[in-house]
Amino acid sequence: NGVYEKAQQQAVEGFKALGWPMDSINPPRATFYLWLPIPPRYTSCEQFTNELLEVSGIVAVPGTAFGRYGEGYIRLSLVTPEHELAEVIRRMGEDGFRFE
């Protein structure tokens, strides 16, 4: 649980720096994934995940993969090593993926 909690903290801090409203998301404790809303400029979670993959080489699962109520969200796995999670945040920031 400690490993997942540390990864979650790293992700929460990183996405907060990219503008995501992490204070209001309230992620579950000690889990290996994170649900995030897509930035408002996107019309679907598939559009966002496709662009994220094409531009930054980052794989995220569109929320609709888990059912229709997942629209507007993505799910990210937090099982990667610390340096890879830092690389995801870095790439997203450099490539303009912010919650705006």
N, C-alpha and C positions, 0 to 999 in steps of 0.2 A: 504494500500500500504506500509506503514511503517513497518508493521510486515513482509511482504514478502521481503522487501528490506533488513531488518536485517538478515533474514534467508539466503538470497542469499549471503550477505557479509560473513556470517559465513561459508557457504559452499565453496565459492570462496577461502577464506583464508585456509580452511582445505584441499581442493584438491590441492591448490598450494603447500602446505607443503608436500603433497604426490607426488609431481613431475608433476602434470598436468600443461599444458601450459596456465594457466588462463589469462595471459596478452594478449594472442592472440585470446582467445575464444570470448570475448566481449558479455557476456550474456545480454539478454534483460532486461530492467528496470522493477522493481516492478511486477514480475511474480511469480507464485508458482511452477515452475519447472526449471530444469537445464539440458541442453543437454551437454554431455561430450563425447569426443572421447575415444574409448577403447585403452588400452595400446597396443603398437605395437606387442607384443609377442602373441597376440590372433588373431585367423584367422576369427572370427565372433563375432558379438555382442551377439549372443545366447550363445556361448561358455563362454564369459566373465560373462554374467549375471548368467548362471548356476553355474559356479565356485564360484562366489560371494555369491550366495544363499547357496550352499552346504558347503562352508568353513566358511563363516562369518555370515550366517543367515540374509543377507541383500537382500532385494528385490529391483531390478532395472528393468525397462522395456527396453527390447532390442529395438533399433531404428527401426528395421524392423517391429515392431508392428504398425508403422505409415506409412509403405510403403517401397519400395525397396531402396529409397534414404537414409533411416535411417541406412543402414548397416554401421558398423564402429563406431556407437554411442550408448549411453544409455541415457535414460531420467530418471531423479530422481525428485521425488516430494519434495517440501520444506515446506510442511504443517505440519510436525511433530514438537513437542516442541523442544526448543533449546537443552535441555539435550539429546534428542534422536538423533538429528543431530550430536552432539558432539560424541555420542556413535558410530555412523556409521563411522565417520572419525577415531576414535580410533581403532575400530575393523579392518578396512581396513589396517591401518598402521601396527598393530600387526600381521596381517595375510599375510603381504607381497604384498598387492594390491597397487602398485605404478605405475605411468606412466613411464615405462622404456622400 
